[in-house]
Amino acid sequence: MEGSVRSLLEAERESQEIIQKAVSEKSKRMNDANSDAQIEINAFANEFKQRFLVEESQRKAHNDDLIRAQDNIAEEMAEIEEQYEQNKRQVVKMLLDQILIVNIEVPKVVQQKFE
């Protein structure tokens, strides 16, 4: 009987060692998997961060171009307004002169036909 108890105790100790090794290997594999996953996550995050920075710089450049274009348009509109204000009286005077001053002379071409 003592031999069977000893063999049972030995079997229990061996099974505990096997279980301990399995738990240790499982823990090691989990840590390795977590490390690998973290490396992949970091690579993925860095890739998207780079894409974001590139797109952000492109968008900022585009916005800067739009702001410059709007400033140019505002300057041109101000210049056109100024020219309009400076020239409107002269244009109105020129139009009125063209309408009110009538040349009553008969053109030479028409005079030659009557001669």
C-alpha positions as CSV (number, residue, x, y, z in Angstrom):
1,M,0.0,0.0,0.0
2,E,2.8,2.3,0.8
3,G,4.2,1.8,-2.7
4,S,0.9,2.8,-4.2
5,V,0.6,5.9,-2.1
6,R,4.2,6.8,-3.1
7,S,3.4,6.3,-6.8
8,L,0.2,8.4,-6.4
9,L,2.2,11.2,-4.7
10,E,4.9,10.9,-7.4
11,A,2.2,11.0,-10.1
12,E,0.6,14.0,-8.4
13,R,4.0,15.8,-8.2
14,E,4.7,15.1,-11.9
15,S,1.2,16.3,-12.9
16,Q,1.8,19.5,-10.8
17,E,5.1,20.0,-12.7
18,I,3.4,19.5,-16.0
19,I,0.6,21.9,-15.1
20,Q,3.2,24.5,-13.8
21,K,5.2,24.1,-17.1
22,A,2.0,24.5,-19.1
23,V,0.9,27.6,-17.2
24,S,4.4,29.0,-17.5
25,E,4.5,28.4,-21.3
26,K,1.0,29.8,-21.7
27,S,2.0,32.9,-19.7
28,K,5.1,33.3,-21.9
29,R,3.1,32.9,-25.1
30,M,0.6,35.4,-23.9
31,N,3.3,37.9,-23.1
32,D,4.9,37.3,-26.5
33,A,1.6,37.7,-28.2
34,N,0.9,40.9,-26.3
35,S,4.4,42.2,-27.3
36,D,3.8,41.3,-31.0
37,A,0.4,42.9,-30.9
38,Q,1.7,46.0,-29.3
39,I,4.5,46.3,-32.0
40,E,1.9,45.9,-34.7
41,I,-0.4,48.4,-33.1
42,N,2.4,50.9,-32.8
43,A,3.4,50.4,-36.4
44,F,-0.2,50.8,-37.5
45,A,-0.6,54.0,-35.3
46,N,2.6,55.5,-36.7
47,E,1.5,54.8,-40.3
48,F,-1.8,56.5,-39.7
49,K,-0.1,59.4,-37.8
50,Q,2.2,59.9,-40.8
51,R,-0.7,59.8,-43.2
52,F,-2.6,62.3,-41.0
53,L,0.4,64.7,-40.9
54,V,0.8,64.6,-44.7
55,E,-2.9,65.2,-45.3
56,E,-3.0,67.9,-42.7
57,S,0.0,69.7,-44.3
58,Q,-1.7,69.4,-47.7
59,R,-5.0,70.7,-46.3
60,K,-3.2,73.6,-44.6
61,A,-1.3,74.5,-47.8
62,H,-4.6,74.4,-49.7
63,N,-6.3,76.6,-47.0
64,D,-3.3,79.0,-47.2
65,D,-3.8,79.2,-51.0
66,L,-7.5,79.9,-50.5
67,I,-6.8,82.6,-48.0
68,R,-4.3,84.2,-50.3
69,A,-6.8,84.0,-53.2
70,Q,-9.5,85.6,-51.1
71,D,-7.1,88.4,-50.1
72,N,-6.2,88.9,-53.7
73,I,-9.9,89.0,-54.7
74,A,-10.6,91.5,-52.0
75,E,-7.7,93.7,-53.1
76,E,-8.8,93.5,-56.7
77,M,-12.4,94.3,-55.8
78,A,-11.3,97.3,-53.8
79,E,-9.2,98.5,-56.7
80,I,-12.1,98.1,-59.1
81,E,-14.4,100.0,-56.7
82,E,-11.8,102.8,-56.5
83,Q,-11.4,103.0,-60.3
84,Y,-15.2,103.0,-60.6
85,E,-15.5,105.9,-58.2
86,Q,-12.7,107.8,-60.0
87,N,-14.1,107.3,-63.5
88,K,-17.9,107.2,-63.2
89,R,-18.3,111.0,-63.6
90,Q,-16.0,111.1,-66.6
91,V,-17.9,108.2,-68.3
92,V,-21.3,109.8,-67.6
93,K,-20.0,113.1,-69.0
94,M,-18.5,111.4,-72.1
95,L,-21.9,109.6,-72.7
96,L,-23.9,112.8,-72.3
97,D,-21.5,114.6,-74.7
98,Q,-21.9,111.9,-77.3
99,I,-25.6,112.1,-77.0
100,L,-26.1,115.8,-76.8
101,I,-23.5,117.0,-79.2
102,V,-24.9,116.4,-82.7
103,N,-22.7,117.0,-85.7
104,I,-25.1,118.5,-88.3
105,E,-22.6,118.7,-91.2
106,V,-23.3,116.5,-94.2
107,P,-20.4,114.0,-94.7
108,K,-18.2,114.6,-97.7
109,V,-19.2,111.2,-99.2
110,V,-22.8,112.2,-99.2
111,Q,-22.0,115.7,-100.5
112,Q,-20.2,114.2,-103.5
113,K,-23.2,112.3,-104.5
114,F,-25.2,115.5,-104.8
115,E,-22.7,117.4,-106.7
